[in-house]
């Protein structure tokens, strides 16, 4: 396909004169004839029109490292998306139960007679006077709260699940989640969460990934291997005490040991299971919503499915041609997604070994993959410095998000499914609104790569970030990416009320963050190349609410439990940074 270049007749004449002035220019003329369509216009040359200068925020959003047409990006971002949660989800069930418990008791029948303390209301068309009994302040507060919650729920978008979406949780698991939600600690800028860091000592930089089960009874870790055998560790209930540290190291066989001198299976610590099968380092692990299945992605290009109860491999999924950088289980199980260096992301099912969907379009490695809470979309972040949202049903890209200045290292979608946050190698965090495709926040606080992000459960008011600079930082997600950009631009104080300084753990590493909510949480195609005009807007620039420094431990994983306890995992580095 030829590229069209428009020029005046005067400029065209000068070009032809230059090409015919020397026989050696004939080859250049042939190249121009083959690839360029010269469109000559009549009249004098037109003066060049300077493009309006864009601000830093707009320039970031319209920077296109892949060289795609801006018209294609705009068309993609105009695709309709349904970001609401599924009808009947567990959060809504807990919301309804709480609203019903806060509803005031029914009023007794109206009594006849006069009462000086009653308000009398006249109804039109009815000559009788009805008396309304006054409510006590506590009942009025509960009534107002119930009405407000009802109003909020009515404005929420809820969608019907597609036929391929799995059914809701089983009764026993659903009841456990409802109990966790009922005991959930409310966290926000004014009430920061507790944090528990699990430190791996003697890991020798072999810790690549980690994740926690939703019931906080298992910790899964993936590591490097030096002789072809890489493994994960599964910590069963009771093996790790809350607030403590867990040591691990690496031997020449490629698997991680608590004691480098213990190589006998009989001498391994109780509660730790080693899973073997990959022939290259394990770069990603994830655990299903019911904690029964484990997933691992490796440099051998395979994704493996394991049983956490039996401690054995169940299946190997082969399809990627290069290393698998990330895996993510679906919010309701059955489906899972993988991201690879072959520039694709794939969707699989646990009962099929063949790929169900292939998401192709990124121009570099797909580094991170995450599921949308409603199971209908999958988000991917790539080294081409873009984030894309894919429709699982059709396989098409419905959102194309720009603004990253470095390769992404982590990504997370907010609990309400409206925002996506991505951290990069440069220590910056970007937050986009998935509905408008606009970058609404830019968080700069880390001095090294950001390895993990986590939204608080419930309303997602807090965003936690951790990385190679050995810090965990808390951000106000509600103010940073609120619906009003002008509010989002306000700078938040670095020290929130009630946020004490971090306390170092015992002689190894770790910290215990503020205790505000600790006890309850722990116990319980072709187009125009012109840049489209961008409407003026504000991208939030704010300081973290709180910053906690570990004791020489990089933060590999952050995750909020169902009760809003912030969990972290990382490896101890001798000598620190």
C-alpha positions in Angstrom: 0.0 0.0 0.0 1.4 3.3 -1.1 1.7 6.3 1.2 0.1 9.5 -0.2 2.1 12.7 0.1 0.4 16.0 -0.9 2.6 18.7 -2.4 2.2 21.9 -4.5 3.2 21.9 -8.2 6.2 24.1 -7.4 7.5 21.6 -4.8 6.8 18.7 -7.2 8.8 20.5 -9.9 11.8 21.0 -7.6 11.7 17.3 -6.7 11.6 16.1 -10.3 14.5 18.5 -11.2 16.6 17.0 -8.3 15.9 13.4 -9.3 16.7 14.1 -12.9 19.9 16.1 -12.2 22.1 13.0 -11.7 21.8 9.4 -13.2 22.5 8.0 -9.7 19.2 9.4 -8.5 17.2 7.0 -10.8 17.3 4.3 -8.1 15.8 6.7 -5.6 13.1 7.7 -8.1 12.2 4.1 -8.6 11.8 3.7 -4.8 9.6 6.8 -4.7 7.4 5.5 -7.5 7.0 2.1 -5.9 6.1 3.2 -2.3 4.9 6.8 -2.5 1.9 8.4 -4.3 2.6 12.0 -5.0 -0.6 14.1 -5.0 0.1 17.5 -6.7 -2.2 20.4 -5.8 -2.5 23.7 -7.7 -1.7 27.0 -6.2 1.2 28.5 -4.3 2.7 26.6 -1.4 0.8 26.7 1.8 2.6 27.8 5.0 3.1 25.0 7.5 0.6 25.0 10.4 2.1 24.3 13.7 0.3 21.7 15.8 -0.8 23.0 19.2 1.5 22.0 22.0 0.1 19.3 24.3 0.6 19.3 28.0 2.6 16.6 29.7 -0.5 14.5 30.5 -1.9 14.7 27.0 1.4 14.1 25.4 1.8 10.9 27.4 -1.6 9.6 26.4 -1.1 10.2 22.7 2.5 9.0 22.6 2.3 5.8 20.5 5.4 3.6 20.9 3.9 1.0 18.6 3.4 3.4 15.7 -0.3 2.6 15.4 -2.7 5.0 13.8 -4.4 7.3 16.3 -7.6 6.8 14.5 -7.4 3.1 15.2 -6.8 3.8 18.9 -9.7 6.1 19.1 -12.0 3.6 17.3 -10.9 0.9 19.7 -11.6 3.0 22.8 -15.1 3.8 21.5 -16.2 0.2 21.6 -19.0 -0.4 24.2 -18.0 -2.1 27.4 -20.1 -3.4 30.3 -18.0 -2.9 33.4 -20.6 -3.7 36.0 -20.3 -6.6 38.3 -22.4 -9.8 37.8 -25.9 -9.9 39.3 -26.1 -11.7 42.5 -22.4 -11.5 43.4 -21.2 -12.1 46.9 -20.4 -8.5 47.6 -24.0 -7.5 46.8 -25.4 -10.3 48.9 -23.4 -9.0 51.9 -24.5 -5.5 51.0 -28.2 -6.4 51.1 -27.8 -8.3 54.3 -26.2 -5.4 56.0 -28.8 -3.0 54.7 -31.6 -5.2 56.0 -29.9 -5.4 59.4 -29.7 -1.6 59.6 -33.3 -1.0 58.6 -35.4 0.5 61.5 -38.0 -1.7 63.1 -41.6 -1.3 61.9 -43.6 1.4 63.7 -46.4 0.4 65.9 -50.0 1.1 64.7 -51.0 4.7 65.0 -52.9 5.5 68.2 -55.9 7.8 68.3 -55.8 10.9 70.5 -53.6 14.0 70.9 -50.0 13.9 71.7 -47.9 17.1 72.2 -44.8 15.3 71.0 -46.3 14.1 67.7 -46.1 15.9 64.4 -49.4 16.2 62.6 -49.5 15.9 58.8 -52.5 16.8 56.7 -53.1 14.6 53.6 -54.9 16.2 50.6 -58.2 14.7 49.8 -58.5 13.2 53.3 -59.8 15.3 56.1 -58.5 13.0 58.8 -55.4 13.9 60.7 -52.7 11.2 60.9 -50.2 11.3 63.5 -46.5 10.4 62.9 -44.5 9.2 65.8 -41.1 10.8 66.2 -38.1 8.5 65.8 -35.2 8.4 68.1 -31.9 9.7 66.7 -30.4 6.2 66.4 -33.4 4.9 64.4 -33.3 8.0 62.2 -29.6 7.4 61.5 -30.2 3.7 60.6 -33.0 4.7 58.3 -30.9 7.3 56.6 -28.1 4.9 56.1 -30.4 2.2 54.7 -31.9 4.7 52.2 -28.5 5.9 51.2 -27.3 2.3 50.6 -30.4 1.5 48.7 -29.8 4.6 46.5 -26.2 3.6 45.8 -27.2 0.0 45.0 -29.8 1.2 42.5 -27.3 3.3 40.6 -24.8 0.4 40.3 -24.6 -1.3 37.0 -25.1 -5.1 37.2 -25.0 -7.4 34.2 -26.2 -10.9 33.4 -23.4 -13.4 33.1 -22.6 -14.8 29.7 -23.5 -18.5 29.2 -19.9 -19.5 29.4 -19.3 -17.9 32.8 -19.1 -20.4 35.6 -21.9 -20.7 38.2 -21.5 -18.9 41.6 -19.7 -20.3 44.5 -20.9 -23.4 46.3 -22.9 -22.8 49.4 -20.1 -23.6 51.9 -17.6 -21.3 50.2 -20.2 -18.6 49.7 -21.0 -18.6 53.4 -17.3 -18.4 54.3 -16.9 -15.3 52.0 -20.0 -13.7 53.5 -18.6 -14.2 57.0 -15.3 -12.6 55.9 -17.1 -9.6 54.4 -19.2 -9.2 57.6 -16.0 -9.1 59.6 -14.1 -6.9 57.0 -12.2 -4.0 58.5 -13.2 -0.7 56.8 -10.0 0.9 55.4 -9.4 4.2 53.8 -7.3 7.3 53.9 -8.3 7.9 57.5 -8.0 4.3 58.7 -5.0 2.5 57.1 -4.8 -1.3 57.2 -2.5 -3.6 59.0 0.2 -5.3 57.0 2.0 -8.6 57.5 5.2 -9.3 55.6 6.5 -12.9 55.1 10.2 -12.8 54.5 12.2 -15.5 52.7 15.8 -15.6 53.9 18.6 -17.3 52.1 16.6 -17.2 48.9 19.6 -15.9 47.0 17.5 -13.9 44.6 15.7 -17.0 43.4 12.2 -15.8 44.5 10.3 -14.9 41.3 6.7 -14.8 42.3 4.3 -15.5 45.2 0.6 -15.4 45.9 -1.8 -16.0 48.9 -5.0 -18.0 48.9 -8.2 -16.1 49.5 -8.7 -17.8 52.9 -5.1 -16.9 53.9 -4.1 -20.5 54.7 -1.7 -21.0 51.8 1.3 -19.2 50.4 2.5 -20.3 46.9 6.0 -19.4 45.7 7.8 -19.9 42.4 11.6 -19.9 42.1 14.5 -20.4 39.8 16.3 -23.7 39.1 19.9 -24.3 38.4 19.7 -27.9 37.1 16.4 -27.9 35.2 14.0 -28.5 38.1 12.0 -25.5 39.3 9.4 -25.7 41.9 6.7 -24.0 43.9 6.1 -24.1 47.6 2.7 -24.5 49.2 2.4 -23.5 52.8 -0.4 -25.4 54.5 -2.4 -24.1 57.4 -0.4 -23.5 60.5 3.0 -23.6 58.9 3.4 -19.8 59.1 2.4 -17.9 62.1 0.8 -14.4 61.5 3.5 -11.8 61.9 6.4 -14.2 61.7 9.0 -14.9 59.1 9.6 -18.0 57.0 13.1 -18.8 55.9 14.0 -20.6 52.6 17.1 -21.1 50.6 18.3 -22.8 47.4 20.4 -25.8 46.7 22.1 -27.0 43.6 19.2 -29.2 42.5 17.1 -26.1 41.9 14.5 -26.6 44.7 14.2 -24.4 47.7 15.0 -25.7 51.2 14.5 -24.3 54.7 17.9 -25.5 55.7 20.6 -25.8 52.9 22.0 -28.9 54.6 18.7 -30.8 54.6 18.2 -32.6 51.3 16.3 -35.6 52.6 12.5 -35.5 52.1 12.0 -37.0 55.5 13.8 -34.0 57.1 11.8 -31.3 55.2 9.7 -29.0 57.4 6.1 -30.0 58.0 3.5 -28.2 56.1 5.6 -27.5 53.1 5.0 -29.3 49.8 7.3 -29.2 46.8 5.9 -29.6 43.3 8.1 -30.6 40.4 7.5 -30.6 36.7 8.8 -27.5 35.0 12.2 -27.6 33.3 12.9 -23.9 33.6 12.4 -21.1 36.2 8.8 -20.5 37.5 7.9 -16.9 36.7 4.2 -16.8 37.8 1.9 -18.6 40.2 -1.7 -18.2 41.1 -4.3 -20.0 43.2 -8.0 -20.6 42.5 -10.8 -18.9 44.4 -11.5 -22.0 46.4 -7.8 -22.7 47.1 -8.0 -26.2 45.6 -6.1 -25.6 42.3 -2.7 -24.0 41.6 -1.3 -22.6 38.4 2.2 -22.0 37.4 3.9 -20.4 34.4 7.5 -21.1 33.5 10.3 -20.3 31.1 9.7 -23.6 29.4 6.6 -22.1 27.8 4.2 -24.3 29.7 1.4 -23.6 32.1 0.8 -26.4 34.7 -2.2 -27.1 36.8 -1.7 -28.6 40.3 -3.8 -29.9 43.1 -3.0 -28.2 46.4 -4.8 -30.9 48.3 -3.0 -33.9 46.8 0.2 -32.1 46.0 0.4 -33.5 42.4 0.3 -32.2 38.9 -3.0 -32.5 37.0 -2.3 -31.1 33.5 0.2 -29.3 31.4 -1.0 -26.7 28.9 1.3 -26.2 25.9 0.7 -23.5 23.4 3.0 -20.6 24.0 6.2 -20.7 22.0 8.3 -18.6 24.5 8.4 -18.2 28.3 5.2 -17.6 30.2 5.5 -14.4 32.3 2.2 -14.4 34.1 -0.9 -16.6 34.9 -4.2 -15.6 36.4 -7.2 -17.7 37.5 -10.7 -16.6 36.7 -12.7 -14.9 39.6 -15.0 -17.9 39.6 -12.6 -20.6 38.6 -12.7 -22.9 35.6 -11.1 -20.4 33.2 -7.6 -19.0 33.5 -5.4 -16.7 31.4 -1.6 -16.7 30.6 0.7 -14.0 29.2 3.9 -14.8 27.3 7.0 -13.5 25.6 5.5 -14.6 22.3 3.4 -11.4 22.3 0.1 -13.1 23.0 -2.2 -13.8 25.9 -4.4 -16.9 26.0 -7.5 -18.1 27.8 -7.8 -21.7 28.8 -10.2 -24.0 30.7 -9.1 -26.4 33.3 -10.9 -29.3 31.5 -9.4 -28.6 28.0 -5.8 -28.7 27.0 -6.4 -26.5 23.9 -6.5 -22.7 23.9 -10.0 -21.2 24.0 -8.9 -17.6 23.0 -5.7 -16.0 21.7 -5.3 -12.3 22.2 -2.8 -11.0 19.7 -1.9 -7.4 18.9 0.8 -6.3 21.3 4.1 -5.5 19.7 6.3 -6.8 22.5 6.2 -9.3 25.4 2.9 -9.5 27.3 4.1 -9.2 30.8 1.0 -9.2 33.0 -2.5 -10.5 32.6 -5.5 -9.9 34.9 -9.2 -10.9 34.9 -12.0 -8.3 35.1 -14.2 -9.0 38.2 -17.2 -9.8 36.0 -15.3 -12.5 34.1 -16.2 -10.9 30.7 -12.9 -9.2 30.1 -9.2 -9.8 30.4 -6.6 -7.0 30.7 -3.0 -7.3 29.5 0.0 -5.1 30.0 2.9 -5.3 27.5 6.5 -4.2 27.1 5.3 -2.0 24.2 4.1 0.3 27.1 0.4 -0.2 26.5 -2.5 -1.8 28.4 -5.3 -3.5 26.5 -8.7 -4.8 27.6 -10.0 -7.8 25.6 -13.5 -9.2 25.3 -13.4 -12.9 26.2 -16.5 -13.7 24.3 -15.4 -12.2 21.0 -11.6 -12.1 21.4 -11.5 -8.5 20.3 -9.7 -5.6 21.9 -12.1 -3.0 23.4 -9.7 -0.7 25.2 -6.2 0.6 24.3 -4.6 2.5 27.1 -1.4 4.6 26.7 0.6 6.6 29.2 3.3 4.2 30.5 6.8 5.5 30.3 8.5 2.2 30.9 7.8 -1.5 30.6 5.0 -2.6 33.0 5.9 -5.0 35.9 2.5 -5.4 37.6 -1.2 -4.5 37.1 -4.4 -4.7 39.1 -8.1 -4.0 38.4 -10.2 -2.2 41.0 -12.9 -4.3 42.8 -15.7 -2.4 41.0 -14.2 -3.1 37.6 -14.0 0.6 36.7 -10.3 1.3 36.9 -7.0 -0.4 36.1 -3.6 0.4 37.6 -0.2 -0.6 36.3 3.2 -0.2 37.7 6.4 0.1 35.7 10.1 -0.4 35.8 10.6 3.3 36.4 8.8 3.2 39.7 5.7 5.1 38.4 2.1 3.9 38.7 -0.6 4.9 36.2 -4.4 4.6 36.7 -6.9 4.6 33.9 -10.7 4.9 33.8 -11.8 1.9 31.7 -15.0 3.6 30.7 -13.4 6.7 29.2 -10.0 5.2 28.4 -8.4 8.3 30.1 -5.4 8.2 32.4 -6.7 9.7 35.6 -3.8 9.4 38.0 0.0 9.3 37.9 1.6 8.1 41.2 5.3 8.6 41.6 6.8 7.5 44.9 9.0 4.4 44.3 12.7 4.7 43.5 12.8 1.3 41.8 10.5 -1.1 39.8 7.1 -1.6 41.3 6.6 -5.4 41.6 3.1 -5.6 42.9 -0.2 -3.7 43.3 -3.3 -4.4 45.3 -6.7 -2.7 45.8 -8.4 -3.0 49.1 -11.5 -5.1 49.2 -15.0 -3.7 49.1 -14.9 -0.1 47.7 -11.3 -0.2 46.7 -10.5 3.0 48.5 -6.8 2.2 48.9 -4.2 1.1 46.5 -1.1 -0.6 47.9 2.2 -0.8 46.0 5.5 -2.6 46.7 8.7 -3.1 44.9 12.4 -3.4 44.6 13.0 -0.3 46.7 12.1 -2.3 49.8 9.0 -0.2 50.6 5.2 -0.7 50.8 3.3 2.5 50.0 -0.4 3.2 50.4 -2.3 5.5 48.1 -5.8 7.0 48.1 -7.4 5.4 45.1 -10.7 7.1 45.6 -9.2 10.6 45.5 -6.4 9.8 43.0 -8.8 8.5 40.3 -12.1 10.0 41.3 -14.8 11.0 39.0 -13.9 14.7 39.4 -10.4 15.3 38.0 -10.0 18.6 39.8 -10.5 16.8 43.1 -8.0 14.2 42.1 -5.3 16.7 41.6 -5.1 17.6 45.2 -2.0 16.4 47.0 -2.5 14.1 49.9 -0.5 14.4 53.1 2.2 11.9 53.4 1.3 11.1 57.0 -2.3 10.2 57.6 -4.0 10.5 61.0 -3.5 7.4 63.0 -0.7 6.0 60.9 2.3 5.2 63.2 5.7 4.6 62.0 6.5 1.0 60.8 8.0 -1.3 63.3 10.7 -3.7 62.4 10.1 -7.4 63.0 12.5 -9.6 64.9 16.1 -10.2 63.9 15.4 -11.3 60.4 13.2 -8.8 58.4 9.7 -7.5 58.0 7.4 -5.0 59.5 4.1 -4.6 61.2 2.1 -1.7 59.8 -0.4 0.4 61.7 -2.8 -1.4 64.0 -5.9 0.5 63.2 -7.8 -2.4 61.8 -5.5 -5.2 62.6 -7.2 -7.3 65.3 -10.5 -7.8 63.6 -9.0 -8.5 60.2 -6.4 -11.0 61.5 -8.6 -12.8 63.9 -11.7 -13.2 62.0 -6.1 -0.4 10.4 -5.4 2.7 8.0 -6.5 6.1 9.1 -5.5 9.7 9.5 -2.1 10.2 11.2 -3.2 13.6 12.7 -3.2 13.7 16.5 -6.8 14.2 17.6 -7.6 17.3 19.7 -7.4 16.4 23.4 -9.8 18.0 25.9 -8.0 19.7 28.8 -7.9 17.5 31.9 -6.0 17.0 35.0 -3.9 13.9 35.8 -3.6 13.3 39.6 -0.2 13.8 41.1 -0.2 12.9 44.7 2.0 11.7 47.5 1.5 8.4 49.2 -0.7 8.3 52.4 1.9 6.1 54.1 5.3 4.6 53.3 6.6 1.6 55.2 10.2 0.4 54.8 11.1 -3.3 55.2 14.3 -4.5 56.6 16.3 -5.2 53.4 13.4 -7.1 51.8 12.1 -6.4 48.3 8.4 -6.8 48.0 7.4 -9.4 45.5 3.7 -9.7 46.2 1.0 -7.6 47.8 -2.5 -8.9 48.4 -5.5 -7.8 50.5 -7.3 -10.6 52.3 -11.1 -10.7 52.3 -11.0 -9.0 55.7 -8.7 -6.2 54.4 -5.5 -7.4 56.1 -2.6 -6.4 53.8 -0.3 -9.4 53.1 3.2 -9.1 51.6 5.9 -11.5 50.6 9.5 -10.9 49.6 13.0 -12.2 49.8 15.6 -10.9 52.2 18.7 -9.3 50.6 21.8 -9.4 52.6 23.3 -5.9 52.9 20.1 -4.3 51.7 20.1 -2.1 48.6 
